[in-house]
Amino acid sequence: MDINITGIGGFILLALDIWAIISVVGSGASTGKKVIWVLVILFLPLIGFIAWLLLGPRAQRI
């Protein structure tokens, strides 16, 4: 299975991953969980984003 994301799709995925990481860092989760989520999103960008979207911590609303 070879997934090659380039061009506009890669840019969109990068923007979504940055949004997910910012949301994880701003969440109320413990530091350990934040680190794990950020690493998952960084090392598995597409799968990590989808997993965060379904299961991950969200930023706290003000």
trRosetta pair geometry for C-beta under 8 A, 3 or more apart (Angstrom, degrees):
i j d omega theta_ij theta_ji phi_ij phi_ji
3 46 7.0 -89 147 19 155 153
5 9 5.1 -119 -161 115 89 110
5 10 4.6 138 133 -81 90 80
5 13 5.8 18 155 5 152 153
5 45 7.9 -117 47 87 150 133
5 46 7.1 155 -39 -57 150 124
6 9 6.8 46 62 57 31 100
6 10 5.2 -7 -131 -23 20 130
7 10 6.0 115 50 17 33 100
7 11 7.2 -66 137 -3 37 100
8 11 5.5 -53 -147 37 37 114
8 12 6.3 39 154 -20 68 104
9 12 5.8 -52 -146 36 31 110
9 13 6.3 30 154 -17 64 106
10 13 5.6 -54 -145 38 32 111
10 14 6.3 36 153 -22 65 105
11 14 5.6 -51 -148 34 31 114
11 15 6.5 31 153 -18 64 104
12 15 5.8 -54 -150 36 32 111
12 16 6.4 30 153 -17 65 107
13 16 5.7 -55 -145 39 32 111
13 17 6.2 33 155 -20 66 106
13 45 5.7 71 160 148 118 124
13 46 6.3 -43 -140 -82 131 79
13 49 7.1 -143 -155 -11 80 158
14 17 5.8 -55 -145 37 29 110
14 18 6.4 30 155 -19 64 104
14 45 7.8 -29 -84 -154 51 139
15 18 5.8 -53 -148 35 31 111
15 19 6.4 33 152 -19 63 106
16 19 5.6 -53 -149 36 33 114
16 20 6.3 34 151 -21 65 105
16 49 5.4 52 127 -147 114 146
17 20 5.5 -51 -146 35 33 113
17 21 6.3 34 155 -19 66 104
17 41 5.5 150 -153 170 91 105
17 42 7.6 115 179 -88 127 45
17 45 5.3 -50 -80 -147 142 92
17 48 7.4 52 -122 89 101 113
17 49 5.6 -90 -86 -76 72 116
18 21 5.8 -53 -147 36 31 110
18 22 6.4 31 154 -17 64 106
19 22 5.9 -55 -148 37 29 110
19 23 6.3 29 153 -18 63 109
20 23 5.7 -57 -149 38 30 112
20 24 6.3 32 153 -21 65 105
20 41 5.3 -172 105 -128 127 146
20 48 7.6 144 117 127 156 92
20 49 5.4 -150 -35 -123 158 78
20 52 4.8 86 -161 102 126 156
20 53 7.4 -72 -105 -57 120 74
20 56 7.1 53 -164 85 103 162
21 24 5.6 -51 -146 34 32 112
21 25 6.3 30 156 -17 65 106
21 38 5.5 70 -133 -124 94 88
21 41 5.7 -166 -70 96 86 151
21 42 7.6 61 -88 -58 127 87
22 25 5.9 -55 -146 38 30 109
22 26 6.2 17 158 -8 64 114
22 59 7.1 -15 128 -63 74 136
23 26 5.9 -65 -144 47 28 104
23 27 6.5 47 153 -47 63 99
23 52 7.8 124 79 163 121 126
23 56 7.7 92 106 120 114 122
23 57 7.6 178 137 104 87 68
23 58 5.7 -43 177 -147 115 52
23 59 4.4 -106 -144 -27 64 99
24 27 5.6 -42 -153 5 32 120
24 29 7.2 -38 -164 36 72 133
24 34 5.5 140 154 -142 96 75
24 37 4.6 -163 -140 107 143 133
24 38 5.8 -174 98 -64 146 79
24 41 7.2 -155 -13 -10 150 145
24 52 6.9 -71 -65 -143 115 130
24 56 6.3 -56 -91 173 100 126
24 57 6.0 95 -128 68 64 96
24 59 7.8 -56 -19 -62 15 77
25 34 6.2 87 -102 -162 47 125
25 38 7.2 53 -61 -76 88 124
25 59 7.9 3 69 -95 57 99
26 59 3.5 17 95 -126 118 105
26 60 6.6 -133 148 25 87 70
27 34 6.9 179 57 -95 103 99
27 57 3.7 105 174 135 163 117
27 58 5.9 128 -103 82 109 22
27 59 5.5 -96 -68 -90 63 37
27 60 6.5 122 -136 -28 39 76
28 57 7.1 -143 50 -171 58 130
28 60 5.4 69 -39 -55 101 120
29 33 4.2 -100 164 87 122 128
29 34 5.4 154 88 -56 110 80
29 37 7.4 71 82 -4 162 139
29 57 4.0 -117 -37 -53 125 168
30 33 4.9 91 58 10 80 102
30 34 7.0 -141 97 -7 41 88
31 34 5.6 -55 -149 35 33 115
31 35 6.4 34 155 -20 66 104
32 35 5.8 -54 -150 34 31 111
32 36 6.5 29 154 -17 64 106
33 36 5.7 -54 -147 37 34 112
33 37 6.2 32 156 -17 67 107
33 57 6.7 84 130 -17 125 135
34 37 5.9 -58 -148 39 28 108
34 38 6.2 26 157 -17 65 108
34 57 7.5 -61 -87 51 71 140
35 38 5.9 -56 -146 37 28 109
35 39 6.3 26 157 -16 64 108
36 39 5.9 -59 -149 39 28 109
36 40 6.3 29 154 -20 65 106
37 40 5.7 -53 -146 35 32 111
37 41 6.3 28 156 -16 65 107
37 52 6.2 95 -164 -104 107 107
37 56 5.5 106 -138 -136 131 116
37 57 6.8 -107 -51 27 166 96
38 41 5.8 -57 -148 39 31 109
38 42 6.2 27 155 -18 65 110
39 42 5.7 -57 -142 39 31 110
39 43 5.9 9 168 -3 68 113
40 43 6.5 -66 -136 47 22 95
40 44 5.9 -34 -178 41 64 106
40 48 4.3 163 138 -127 78 109
40 51 6.5 -72 149 75 136 138
40 52 7.3 157 95 -54 118 99
41 44 7.3 -73 -118 65 14 67
41 45 6.8 45 176 -118 56 47
41 48 4.0 175 -101 141 38 131
41 49 6.2 80 -134 -68 90 61
41 52 5.9 14 -80 -35 111 142
42 45 7.4 -4 -156 -77 17 73
42 48 7.3 -62 18 98 31 175
43 48 7.0 117 62 -53 61 142
44 47 4.3 -48 158 63 118 104
44 48 4.1 133 83 -35 84 98
44 51 7.9 39 98 10 126 128
45 48 5.9 -49 -118 40 11 111
45 49 6.3 12 167 -20 54 108
46 49 6.0 -54 -148 32 24 108
46 50 6.6 19 156 -13 61 107
47 50 5.8 -56 -149 39 32 109
47 51 6.1 32 153 -19 67 108
48 51 5.7 -54 -144 38 30 110
48 52 6.2 30 156 -18 65 106
49 52 5.7 -54 -146 38 30 110
49 53 6.2 35 153 -24 64 106
50 53 5.5 -52 -147 33 31 116
50 54 6.5 17 158 -8 64 109
51 54 6.1 -66 -149 44 29 101
51 55 5.7 -35 175 36 68 113
51 56 6.7 87 121 -40 69 103
52 55 6.9 -83 -120 61 19 70
52 56 3.4 -6 -150 -8 64 150
53 56 7.0 27 -19 26 19 108
